[in-house]
Amino acid sequence: MTLGEDFRSLIMGLQYGGVPSTNSLYSIYNFCSKPWVFSQLIKIFQRLGADKFPLVDQSFFPNHKQMLKHNYVIHPGTDCIRYI
């Protein structure tokens, strides 16, 4: 998807019109939501284990206000994050 654009209404229109597609429109629609996709990856991770399906930890915040509650410092020039 293009940054900042939401094409879900077009996908719904294609589904409503019965337009055939290589990938199912259901799967394309589901991939419009990154938290939904990651939740599906977590299910695969739990089924296969970390050795067969490594997955980088992520956090989910329902809105931006929740993210602001976490206090952390990013150290310049490194990838280190320290929580306060």
Buried (B, 14 or more C-beta within 10 A) or exposed (E): EEEEEEBEEEBEEBBEEEEEEEEEBEEBBEBEEEEEEBEEBEEEBEEEEEEEEEEEEEEEEEEEEEEEEEEEEEEEEEEEEEEE
